[in-house]
Amino acid sequence: MPRVRSPKRGSRAFSPRKRAKNIAGRIDHWPDVDEGPQLLGFAGYKAGMTHVFLVEDRERSPDYGKEVRNAVTVIDAPPMVVCAVRAYECTVEGLRSMTEAWMENPPLDLRRRSKPLLTSSPGEALDLIASELERVTEIRVIAATQPRLSSVSKKKPEVMEIKIGGGSREEQLDYARKLLGRTITLSDVFKAGESIDVIGVTKGKGFQGPVKRWGIRILQRKSRKTKRGVASIGPWHPARVMPGVPRAGQMGFHQRTEYNKRILLLGSDGERVTVRGGFNRYGEVNNDYLAVKGSVMGPPKRLLKLRKAVRRSRYPEEEPPVTYIHIGALGS
């Protein structure tokens, strides 16, 4: 009889499974867009999950034209303040920051995070960028969240860079000049029906064994020494444990990216999607919100960075026809 081999347990794509360096996650790549200039990202806080009913609008779906139920994740996205504009140039070692222009009166909460660089007036710094525009490779804005407007019990804002895409460098700089010191909203960046990427850090589960961490099979009861471990951890030589052997270690709190999460709902009235009594461990959504199809990483109150999709999506770009939003039964 042919030898039966067991399949690999767990995915090696995310090794090494180490704790993330930053709880806010990071964006290493921005997509290229034709329309513009426009902002390519935003930030929000995970509130919780519910479900909606909508008419399936994917023509290749077996349920096309029928009413289906989908789980959604609600993300609370308060307006963000554009605090600075930063210009990058390309060097042999990668992108290098040339200079940055900060707004004149930054929010007081921003000093809880970092002290703004107020070396010159914003106009002089922007004129300096304009004079060396031929060296500029990318123009990004530095935006700060406003957690006081959300149900997150904190005051210190998160700061993130958002790239300006589309158009020429002159148009991007003029666009950034208009945004400096202003407040941007979620609807300025995304629209309902659009597919986006969600970047964040998963739930931390601490130190776990190989059965929970990798999903290996539990050995028979008469096994020697251990049952919740691999029977053979490798050959005699090389005299070390190979990286592909499932072992115990850190599980969760990993940086992850969810691609092509479709926005089913987007608006400014948070009461429309807030369940009765508020979301568990979060509370009520009082600001701009978006509801994406399916689940996303992290527990409630986890900061999520939203980005324009870098991969081609098969979802229609039109707003889906949502017929019902579940916010809890009466009397519950």
N, C-alpha and C positions, 0 to 999 in steps of 0.2 A: 504494500500500500504506500502511496506517496506520503511524505512527511508533512504533517500539518503544522504550520507555523502560526503563532499568535500574532495579531497585528500590533503595531507600535502603540504604546499607551501614552496619551497626552501629545501635545503639539510641541515640537522643538523650535517652532518659529519665534517664540517669545523668550528664548533663553539668552542670557541668564535671567532668572526670575528674581530680580533684585528690587528693593524698595525704590520708589521714584525719588528723585532729588528734590522735586518741587511739587507741592500738593496741588498747585494750579495747573500743572501740565505745561507743555511747550509746543509751539508750532515751528517745525523745521522747514516747511515748504509752503509756498503760496502759489495758487494757480495763475495761469496766464489768461487774461480776459481781453476781449476785443472792444466791448462797450466801456465807455468811461469818460473821464476818470471817476472811480468809485472806490469805496472802502470794501475790503475783502473779508472782514471778520467782525465779530462782536463777542460779548461775554454775557453769561447769565448764571443763575443758581438753580440747581435741580430742586424742584418742589415735590414731585411725586408722580404717581401713575393713575390713570383712569382708562375708560374705553369709550369709543365713539362708534356710531353707525354711519356709513357713507355708501354712496352708489359707486361701485367699482368702475373706474374709468380707463383701465388698461385694456386695450382692445384684444390683446393676446391672452388675457386671463380667462379661465373657464367660467368665472363669475361675472363677466363683463355685463354691465347694465343692471346687475342685481345689487340689493342692499346687503352689505357685509359688515361684520364687526371687526374692529381693529383696536388693539391696545395702543395707548399713546402715553408719552412722557411729557409732562408739563414743565417748562423751564421759565422761571421768572427772570425777566431781562429788564431791569431798571435802566433809565437813560445813562449814558456814559459821557464824561467830560473830556474833551480833547485838550490835553494839557501842554503838549509840545509837538513839534515837527522835527523829524530827524532825517538827515540825508546820509546815504551810504555810497561809497565808491568801491569798485572791484579791484582787489590786489591779488598777488600770487598766493596769499594765504587766505583768500576768501573776502567776504564783505568787511569793510572797515568803516566805522562811523566817522564822518567828516566833521559835522557840527550839528547843533540842534538849537531850536528856538522855542523858548518857554513862554507861556502866557504871563501877563503882568501880575495878576492876582490869582495865584493857584488856590484851590480849595484848602481850607485849613486842615481837613482830615488827611490831605496828601502828605503833610509833614509827619504823620504817624508812620508812613511807609518810607519815604526818602525825602531829602531836602532838594528842592528844585535848583537847577543850575541857572541862576539869574546873573549871568556875566555881562549881558548887554540887553538892550531893548529888543522885543520881538521883531520889529521892523528892520533893525540893523542886521540881525542874524539871518532873516529871510533874504535880505538883499545880498548878504554874503553868499548864501546858497545860490541865488540867481546869477551872481557874477561868475561862479565856477560850475555852472550847470552842465558843461560838457564832461566834467569828471563824475557827475552823479549817475549812479546805476539804479538805485532804488530810493524812493521817498516813502517814509512811513510816519504815522502819527502815534504818539504815546497817549493812550486813553486810560482813564481811571474809572473804576466802577463806583457806584454809590450805594453801599450796603445799607445805609440808613433808610433808604426807600423800600427795602425788601423786608422779608420776615426773618432775615439772618441776624442773630444777636451779635453784631460786631460793628465797629466804627472804622477800622482801618481798611482802606480801599485796596483792591488789587489793581496792578498796573500792567498793561500789556501793549505790545506794539501791533499795529494794524497796517498792513501794506496798502498803498494806493495803487490800483491797477487800471490799465486801459489809458488810452490817450497818449499824448507826447509828454516829455518831461516838463515843458513849459505849462501845459494844461494841468498836470499833476501838482505842480508847485502852486499855481493859482488856486486850485481846489483846496490844497492844504492851508493856504493863507486864509481862505474864507472859513475853514473849519476851526482854526486855532482859537481857543477860548470859548467855543460854542459847545452846546450839548447835543449829542446825536442820539437818535432813538433806533429801535430795532427795525422799524419800517423803512428807515433810510438805507438799510443794508440788504434786507431780505424781503421776500414776498411769499404769500401762501402758495403752496404747490411746488416750491423750489426744493431741490435736493441739496443738502449741506453735509459737511463733515463735522463731527463732534469729537473734540479732543479733551481728555480728562484723565483722572486717576481713579482706578477701581477701588472697591471696598478692600480694606486691609483685613486679613484673616490670621495674621501672625505666623508662627512657626507651626507647620503641619507636616504630617507623615506622608510617605509616598502614595498611600492608598487614596487619600483625599486630594493630594497635590497633583498626582499624575493619573489616577484612576486605574492602578494596576489591580490584578486579581488577587484576592485573599487566598492564601495557600490552604491545603487541607489541614485538618486538626492534628495529624500525626507528624507535621513538618518539624524539622529540627531547628531549634534556636528561635525562629520567628515565623509568624504567619502573615503579618502585615508588612512584608518587604519582599524584594526580589530574591529568588532562590540563588541565582548566580550573578555576582556583580562584575564578572568579566574574567578573562584568561589570566594565566600566571604572568605572562609577559605581553604587553608592557606592564610593568609592576605599578600600576596606578589604576584608579577607577576612571573609566572613560566618561566623557561628558554626556553621552546618550543614556546612561544608566539612571533610572528614576531614583532620586534620593530625597530625604527630608530637607525642609528648608522653608524660606519665606514664601508665603502664598498671599496674593492680593497686594493692594497698594502699588499697582503697576501702571505705568503710562500706557494708554491705549488710544486708538483712533477708530471711530466708527464712521465708515464711508457711506455716502448717499442715504442719509436719513431724511425722508420726505417730510416737509412741513405741511401738516394737515390743517392746522389752525394758526392764525396769527392776528393779534389785535391788541387793543389798549385797555379793554375792560376785563380785568382779571377775575371779576366775579363770575364771568361766563364759564370759566373752567375750574373754579375752586369748588371742591367737594364740600358738602355741608359739614360744618365743624372745623374746616381747614384740613390740609394734608397732614398726615401723621408725621410728627417730628419736624414739621416745617411751619405750618400755619396757613394763612390766606395769601393769595396772590393779588396785589394791589396795583401792579404796574403793567407795562407791556409784557406780553407773554407769547410763547409759541409752543405748540403741541406737535411733537415729531412722532412719526410712526414707530412703534416698537419701544424697546427699552434702551437705555444708555447707561454708561458706567457710573459708579459712585453711589454713595448714600445721599439722602436729602441734605441740602445746604452745600453740597460740593460745587465748587466753581467749575463751569464748563466753558470751554472756548469754542466758538462756532466759526466755521470757515466756509467760504465758497467751495463747492465740490471740485475736487481735482480730477475725478474720474467721470466718464460719461455715464449718465443715468438713463434707465429705461422708463422711468416714470414720466407721465405727461407734465408739462410745465404749467398747465392751467390749475387754478385752485380747485381742489376736489369738492364735490357736492356732499358736505356733511349734513346729515339729517337729524342726528341726535347726539347730545353730549351727556354722559352719565356723571351726575354730581351728587348722587346719593338718593336713596328712597325717602319719601316723606315719612316723618316720624322716627327716622333712624338717628 
